[in-house]
Amino acid sequence: MIQQDQGLVAQEFTNYFCSIADHIGGPYACNITEDDCELHKSVLAIHAKHTPNPFKFRKLKRQEVLAALKGINPNKAAGYDMLPPRVLKIAAEQLATSLATIFNQAIEDNHWPNAWEKGEWIPVYKKEDRLDKVNYRPITVLTAVVKIFEQLICRQLSEMFEPIFNPILSAYRKHFSCETSLIRLTEDCKHEADSSFSVIVRVSVLLKRTVVGD
């Protein structure tokens, strides 16, 4: 039966999206603390090989903010504030100074405003039955202003971490992707085979379908 009440449909999606990732990592993931992260073997390995350099976000310059505003994709959706990215792009010259002041205040206070944590979940259809909620995935639409700030501070973090990242690390890096990782894996296998070594690839596949009652 097709549900016509949009409020109930929205609540059904909300309940599903809130619980869809509960099984990832098991019960441990829900109770993880900052101390657990500090003692993670990957973090310990980084500490063992690299002397950590003091890092502090520097204040943003007006020109940086201006360039980011002018680089906005005007066709992206507006967030909950209903401020279209196109408006920020058009008014970049007038808004750059004020936004730089707001961003720098957040950096100085070491505080991320609560309002900037808000986003809108948009259900995006994946495949098969359109009336089954398990065939949708959530996309979080943030406000354009928040995305600009994230972009600018992410750039500072990247400048610090890129020199110490292992060259084979592909996740969440510019110019790296699943494709580059697969290309490297393929070329490594070919190189080893050409050198008369045996190549063994172990693949683990977990297939799981979460059934949620309607």
C-alpha positions in Angstrom: 0.0 0.0 0.0 1.4 3.4 -1.0 1.7 5.8 2.0 0.2 9.2 1.1 0.9 11.0 4.4 4.2 12.8 3.7 4.9 13.3 7.4 4.8 9.6 8.0 6.9 8.9 4.9 9.5 11.4 6.2 9.5 9.8 9.7 9.9 6.3 8.2 12.9 7.4 6.3 14.3 9.2 9.4 14.0 6.1 11.5 15.6 3.9 8.8 18.5 6.3 8.1 19.2 6.7 11.8 19.6 3.0 12.3 21.1 1.9 9.0 24.7 2.1 10.2 24.2 0.6 13.7 25.8 -2.7 12.7 29.0 -1.2 11.3 31.8 -1.8 13.7 29.7 -3.7 16.2 28.9 -2.6 19.7 32.4 -1.3 20.2 32.0 1.4 17.6 29.1 3.0 19.6 31.2 3.2 22.8 34.5 4.3 21.3 36.3 7.2 23.2 39.0 9.6 22.3 41.5 7.5 24.3 40.6 4.5 22.2 41.5 6.5 19.1 44.8 7.6 20.5 45.8 4.0 21.2 44.7 2.7 17.8 47.5 0.8 16.1 47.4 3.0 13.0 47.8 6.1 15.2 50.6 4.5 17.2 52.4 3.6 13.9 52.2 7.2 12.7 53.6 8.4 16.1 56.4 5.9 15.8 57.6 7.0 12.4 56.9 10.8 12.4 57.6 13.5 14.9 54.4 15.4 15.2 54.6 19.0 14.2 52.5 21.6 16.1 49.5 22.4 14.1 47.1 25.3 14.4 44.6 26.6 12.0 45.7 30.0 10.6 43.3 32.8 10.0 41.8 33.0 6.6 42.4 35.9 4.2 39.7 37.7 2.4 41.1 36.7 -0.9 40.9 33.0 0.1 37.2 33.4 1.0 36.5 35.4 -2.1 38.1 32.7 -4.4 36.1 30.0 -2.7 32.8 32.0 -3.1 33.6 32.6 -6.8 34.3 28.9 -7.2 30.9 27.8 -5.9 28.8 25.6 -8.2 25.7 27.7 -8.6 23.6 24.6 -9.6 24.0 22.9 -6.2 21.0 22.7 -3.9 20.4 25.1 -1.0 20.6 23.9 2.5 18.1 24.3 5.3 18.7 28.1 5.3 17.3 28.2 1.7 20.2 30.4 0.6 21.0 29.4 -3.0 24.7 29.0 -3.8 24.1 31.2 -6.8 23.4 34.1 -4.6 26.8 33.7 -2.7 28.6 33.5 -6.0 27.0 36.6 -7.4 27.5 38.6 -4.2 31.0 37.2 -3.5 32.8 40.6 -3.5 30.3 42.0 -1.0 30.2 39.0 1.3 33.9 37.9 1.4 35.0 40.3 4.1 32.1 39.5 6.5 32.4 35.8 6.0 36.1 35.9 6.5 35.5 37.7 9.9 32.9 35.0 10.9 35.1 32.2 9.9 38.2 33.6 11.7 36.1 34.1 14.8 35.2 30.4 14.8 38.9 29.5 14.3 40.0 31.8 17.1 37.3 30.5 19.5 38.1 26.9 18.5 34.3 26.5 18.2 32.1 25.0 15.5 28.7 26.8 15.6 25.8 24.4 16.4 23.8 25.8 13.5 26.5 24.7 11.1 26.0 21.1 12.1 22.5 21.0 10.7 21.8 19.4 7.3 18.9 18.0 5.4 18.6 14.4 4.6 17.5 13.8 1.0 16.4 10.2 0.2 18.1 9.2 -3.1 16.7 6.2 -5.0 19.2 3.4 -5.8 17.5 0.5 -7.5 14.7 -2.0 -7.6 11.4 -1.3 -5.7 10.8 2.4 -5.3 8.3 1.7 -2.5 10.9 -0.1 -0.3 12.9 2.2 1.9 16.0 -0.1 1.9 16.5 0.9 -1.8 17.2 4.5 -0.9 20.4 6.1 0.5 20.6 9.4 2.5 22.4 12.4 1.1 23.1 15.2 3.5 22.6 18.7 2.0 24.6 21.3 4.0 24.4 25.0 3.7 26.7 26.7 1.1 28.4 28.8 3.8 29.3 25.7 5.8 30.7 23.9 2.7 32.9 27.0 2.0 34.3 27.0 5.5 34.9 23.2 5.4 36.7 23.6 2.1 39.0 26.3 3.4 40.0 24.5 6.7 40.3 21.2 4.9 42.9 22.8 2.6 45.0 23.7 5.6 44.8 20.2 7.0 45.7 18.7 3.6 48.8 20.9 3.4 50.0 19.5 6.7 49.2 15.8 6.1 50.0 15.3 2.4 53.8 15.2 2.9 53.6 12.4 5.5 50.9 10.3 3.9 52.0 7.0 2.5 51.9 7.2 -1.3 49.7 4.2 -1.6 47.0 5.7 0.6 44.0 6.5 -1.6 41.1 7.3 0.6 39.9 10.9 0.9 42.8 12.4 -1.0 42.7 14.7 -4.0 43.6 13.0 -7.3 43.3 9.6 -5.6 40.3 7.2 -5.8 39.3 3.6 -6.0 40.5 3.7 -9.6 44.0 4.7 -8.7 44.1 2.1 -6.0 43.1 -0.6 -8.4 45.6 0.5 -11.0 48.4 0.4 -8.4 47.3 -3.1 -7.3 47.1 -4.3 -10.9 50.5 -2.9 -11.8 52.1 -4.4 -8.6 50.7 -7.8 -9.4 52.0 -7.5 -13.0 55.4 -6.5 -11.8 55.6 -9.4 -9.3 54.5 -11.8 -12.0 57.1 -10.5 -14.5 59.7 -11.1 -11.7 58.6 -14.8 -11.5 57.0 -14.4 -8.1 53.6 -15.9 -7.3 50.8 -13.5 -6.7 48.0 -14.5 -4.3 45.0 -12.2 -3.9 42.6 -12.9 -1.1 39.2 -11.3 -1.4 36.6 -11.3 1.3 33.0 -10.4 0.3 30.3 -9.8 2.8 26.8 -9.8 1.4 24.2 -8.6 3.8 20.7 -7.3 3.2 19.1 -5.4 6.0 15.4 -6.1 6.2 13.4 -3.4 7.9 9.7 -3.9 8.6 7.2 -1.5 7.1 
